[in-house]
Amino acid sequence: MPRSFLSYVGLRVTDLDRSLRFYTEVFGLNEVARGDNSSTGKGPYVLLRDGFSGQKLELNYYVPGSRFATPYEAGEGLDHISFRVEDLNKFVARLRRLGVEDAPGSPNHVLPNGHRVVYVQDPDGNWIEIYEHPEEKLSDPPRGY
């Protein structure tokens, strides 16, 4: 079986700065990365990490007009779960054999830094990001995003 690991959980937020303050001030999470995925139809994000457990939380804000900026319902903020894999082609081939399909309207793409990304759905329709980080091999435990 191709190797994978749970990388982080993405949470959809309505105010990125407010949520960033909340998770850093209330829970002591540390900002480790930020960026803007507007080029893929999304928006800005901030990745936070717990200094003790190493667990990561990605805060995602979708700008008005983005196809992902649907009406927000409290309690439905889970955006996606992300798994990093060693070999995206092998992993996706395995998913296809298991009957797993792409998420409808998913932004499968290659990022400028070379990360290849595919989105699929679990049986309940939750989006799962599968990505390959080609410039850094998987380690035990993983160091990267």
C-alpha positions in Angstrom: 0.0 0.0 0.0 1.4 3.5 -0.8 2.5 5.3 2.3 0.4 8.3 3.6 -0.1 10.2 6.8 -2.7 12.6 8.1 -1.2 16.0 7.6 -3.7 18.6 8.9 -7.4 19.6 9.2 -8.6 22.6 7.3 -11.3 24.8 8.9 -13.4 27.3 6.9 -13.5 30.6 8.7 -15.5 33.8 8.1 -12.9 36.3 9.4 -9.3 35.1 9.0 -7.7 37.7 11.4 -10.3 37.1 14.1 -9.9 33.3 13.9 -6.1 33.6 13.9 -6.2 35.7 17.1 -8.6 33.2 18.7 -6.5 30.1 18.0 -3.2 31.7 18.9 -4.3 33.6 22.0 -6.8 31.1 23.4 -5.1 27.8 22.5 -1.5 28.9 22.1 -1.1 27.6 18.5 1.8 29.0 16.5 1.6 30.3 13.0 4.0 28.3 10.8 2.9 29.2 7.2 0.5 31.4 5.3 -0.4 32.0 1.7 -3.1 32.8 -0.8 -4.7 30.2 -3.0 -6.8 32.8 -4.9 -5.3 31.5 -8.2 -7.1 28.2 -7.6 -10.4 29.8 -6.8 -10.0 29.8 -3.0 -8.4 32.5 -0.9 -5.9 33.2 1.9 -5.0 30.6 4.5 -2.9 30.4 7.7 -1.4 27.1 9.0 -1.1 26.8 12.8 0.7 24.1 14.8 0.4 23.1 18.4 3.9 23.3 19.9 3.3 20.4 22.2 1.5 17.8 20.1 2.6 19.0 16.6 -1.0 18.8 15.4 -1.8 21.3 12.6 -4.9 23.4 11.8 -5.3 25.3 8.6 -7.6 28.3 8.7 -9.2 29.0 5.2 -11.0 32.1 4.2 -12.9 32.2 0.9 -13.3 35.6 -0.6 -16.8 36.7 -1.7 -17.2 35.6 -5.3 -15.2 32.4 -4.8 -17.1 29.3 -5.8 -16.2 28.0 -2.3 -17.7 31.0 -0.5 -21.1 29.4 0.0 -23.4 30.5 2.8 -21.8 29.7 6.1 -23.7 27.5 8.6 -22.4 27.4 12.1 -21.0 24.0 12.9 -20.3 23.2 9.2 -16.9 24.8 9.1 -14.9 21.7 8.3 -13.3 22.5 5.0 -11.2 19.4 4.4 -8.9 16.8 5.8 -5.5 16.5 4.2 -3.3 13.4 3.7 0.2 13.7 2.4 1.4 10.8 0.2 4.8 9.6 -1.1 3.6 8.9 -4.6 0.4 10.7 -5.7 0.0 8.7 -8.9 0.2 5.3 -7.1 -2.1 6.5 -4.3 -4.8 7.9 -6.7 -4.6 4.7 -8.7 -5.3 2.7 -5.5 -8.2 5.1 -4.7 -9.7 4.5 -8.2 -9.5 0.7 -7.7 -11.4 1.2 -4.4 -14.1 3.3 -6.2 -13.2 6.6 -4.7 -13.9 9.5 -7.1 -12.8 13.2 -7.3 -14.8 15.7 -5.3 -17.3 17.5 -7.6 -15.8 20.7 -8.9 -12.6 20.0 -7.1 -9.6 22.1 -7.8 -7.1 19.4 -8.6 -3.9 21.2 -9.6 -0.1 21.6 -9.3 1.0 24.5 -7.1 3.9 26.8 -8.1 6.1 25.0 -5.6 5.5 21.7 -7.3 3.0 20.2 -4.8 0.5 18.1 -6.7 -3.0 18.1 -5.2 -6.1 16.0 -5.7 -9.4 16.3 -3.8 -11.7 13.3 -3.3 -14.8 12.7 -1.1 -15.4 10.3 1.8 -18.7 8.4 1.8 -20.5 11.3 3.5 -19.2 13.9 1.0 -16.4 15.4 3.2 -13.6 16.6 1.1 -10.2 15.0 1.5 -7.1 16.6 0.0 -4.4 14.2 -1.1 -1.1 15.8 -1.9 2.5 15.1 -2.8 5.4 17.2 -1.5 8.1 16.3 -4.1 11.1 18.2 -2.7 10.9 16.6 0.7 10.8 12.9 1.4 8.5 11.6 4.0 10.2 11.2 7.4 9.2 9.7 10.7 7.6 11.8 12.0 7.0 14.2 9.1 8.6 17.6 9.4 6.8 19.5 6.7 3.4 20.9 6.0 
